[in-house]
Amino acid sequence: MDGAPDADGFDQPQPRLAQPDAYPVLDGGHIAIMAMEGIARRDFSAQVKEKMLLAGFVLILLLMVTVIYNDLTRISWIERLMPWRN
């Protein structure tokens, strides 16, 4: 544990000021756009970047919906509520 012992001898947690690895999924879109700009050797307009990030966001949402649906169909009483699965 990261911390200095206090008078009782227990470590006290220290707050982290920066956590760059906290949201790698959200940062990946910007990294991909910068890589594509490097390959194209030009900057994309703000509108193009916005549309690319929106497309990535929609893909992440679709993945989340698919995973949640698959998880719910494994619960027997919920699967009985889905007549198209029988």
Protein Blocks (a to p, Z undefined) as FASTA:
>chain_A
ZZdddfkopacddddfbdfklmmmlmmmmmmmmmmmmmnopacdfklmmmmmmmmmmmmm
mmmmmmmmmmmmmpmklmmmmmklZZ
